[in-house]
Amino acid sequence: MRQVPYVISGRLPRGLRTPEEAFRQPILEALVELGGKAPMRKVLDVVEKKVRSKLNKYDLEALPSDPKSVRWRNTAQWCRNTLVEEGLMRRDSPYGIWEISELGRKALQEGNV
């Protein structure tokens, strides 16, 4: 019998979902493929194709806090925040638009993502 992980207050225990770092390169690649910037939903649709084989059953679940949101998309959005903080994505893009920065393009080309 398989043991089900114990979930405290709706939060998934550490280590079960795909880590944020797994989305770094796919997000930047998707942005380049989409011309450098695109609406978040479009970017995540491209990212999904790139990471589909890495996603596990926990990634595909809805968030307990927001049943309309899928966990992996939420993780990718947190990854976007990290990329912005690191200067790999632009902070000043219009709301809902994700945009790669020149530093992000350079890091992607050099394989330093």
C-alpha angles and dihedrals in degrees: 000000000000117000117234114221115251111247118204116208093339095303120129114236115253119275099026100095125061107271123251091245090067089069099051100088096035091054093050092044091050091051092052090048090051093053099268099300139038143152113290094246092055092048091050091049089058092043090053091060090050097049102030093109091052096051119101132200092272092054090055095052124101117253113257088224093050115020090191092062124079114222098234092053090052090050090050090052090054088049089054089056090053091049090052091050090051092049095245091116128037119261095198099061117125116271111285094014119110117204133182117228127223088254088054092051091049093048090049093049092048093045092241098131 
